[in-house]
Amino acid sequence: MEFNEVIASRYSCKKYDTDKVISEQQLEAILQAGRLAPTAKNNQAQRIYVAQSPEALAAIDKHTPCRYGATTVLVVCWDKNGVF
Ligand SMILES: Cc1cc2nc3c(=O)[nH]c(=O)nc-3n(C[C@H](O)[C@H](O)[C@H](O)COP(=O)(O)O)c2cc1C
């Protein structure tokens, strides 16, 4: 798919099928895109945590009402000690 088509067809999903789980292959492709994102001076300070267990998803629900039933949540953080 051309990049312009990706931009034009993107949308915000606010209701997920609670019985569907992303495949390992799909998850790895998304994580790899995150790894390839530009970082200042390539310091790679981003840390991406994958939450899928019932315990992890419940912990996320304590902090935000915005999971919308998703069975996988990526928590994107940064290592402040790795930034200049
Ligand atoms: C400042 C700001 C605050 C937002 N807060 C929320 C929020 O609390 N909950 C939520 O589900 N989405 C939130 N969003 C995301 C928007 O609802 C929406 O999904 C996003 O801007 C993409 O818009 P579109 O897909 O409708 O074009 C926020 C967006 C912005 C810019």
The ligand as a MOL file (V3000), in Angstrom:
LIG
                    3D

  0  0  0     0  0            999 V3000
M  V30 BEGIN CTAB
M  V30 COUNTS 31 33 0 0 0
M  V30 BEGIN ATOM
M  V30 1 C -5.7210 16.5270 22.9530 0
M  V30 2 C -6.3550 15.2020 22.6280 0
M  V30 3 C -6.9550 14.4840 23.6430 0
M  V30 4 C -7.5340 13.2430 23.3870 0
M  V30 5 N -8.0960 12.5360 24.3990 0
M  V30 6 C -8.6640 11.3270 24.1540 0
M  V30 7 C -9.2720 10.5820 25.2050 0
M  V30 8 O -9.3190 10.9960 26.3760 0
M  V30 9 N -9.7980 9.3780 24.9020 0
M  V30 10 C -9.7550 8.8540 23.6450 0
M  V30 11 O -10.2390 7.7580 23.4340 0
M  V30 12 N -9.1930 9.5450 22.6260 0
M  V30 13 C -8.6570 10.7560 22.8530 0
M  V30 14 N -8.0670 11.4530 21.8270 0
M  V30 15 C -8.0380 10.8660 20.4780 0
M  V30 16 C -9.1640 11.4060 19.6190 0
M  V30 17 O -10.4150 11.0830 20.1650 0
M  V30 18 C -9.0880 10.7940 18.2100 0
M  V30 19 O -9.1460 9.4070 18.2820 0
M  V30 20 C -7.8310 11.2140 17.5060 0
M  V30 21 O -7.6110 12.5850 17.6460 0
M  V30 22 C -7.9050 10.8620 16.0220 0
M  V30 23 O -9.0320 11.4600 15.4830 0
M  V30 24 P -9.8940 10.8660 14.2840 0
M  V30 25 O -9.4840 9.4530 14.0410 0
M  V30 26 O -11.3100 10.9770 14.7620 0
M  V30 27 O -9.5830 11.7380 13.1220 0
M  V30 28 C -7.4980 12.7050 22.0730 0
M  V30 29 C -6.9070 13.4590 21.0660 0
M  V30 30 C -6.3270 14.6680 21.3240 0
M  V30 31 C -5.6670 15.4430 20.1850 0
M  V30 END ATOM
M  V30 BEGIN BOND
M  V30 1 1 1 2
M  V30 2 1 2 3
M  V30 3 2 2 30
M  V30 4 2 3 4
M  V30 5 1 4 5
M  V30 6 1 4 28
M  V30 7 2 5 6
M  V30 8 1 6 7
M  V30 9 1 6 13
M  V30 10 2 7 8
M  V30 11 1 7 9
M  V30 12 1 9 10
M  V30 13 2 10 11
M  V30 14 1 10 12
M  V30 15 2 12 13
M  V30 16 1 13 14
M  V30 17 1 14 15
M  V30 18 1 14 28
M  V30 19 1 15 16
M  V30 20 1 16 17
M  V30 21 1 16 18
M  V30 22 1 18 19
M  V30 23 1 18 20
M  V30 24 1 20 21
M  V30 25 1 20 22
M  V30 26 1 22 23
M  V30 27 1 23 24
M  V30 28 2 24 25
M  V30 29 1 24 26
M  V30 30 1 24 27
M  V30 31 2 28 29
M  V30 32 1 29 30
M  V30 33 1 30 31
M  V30 END BOND
M  V30 END CTAB
M  END
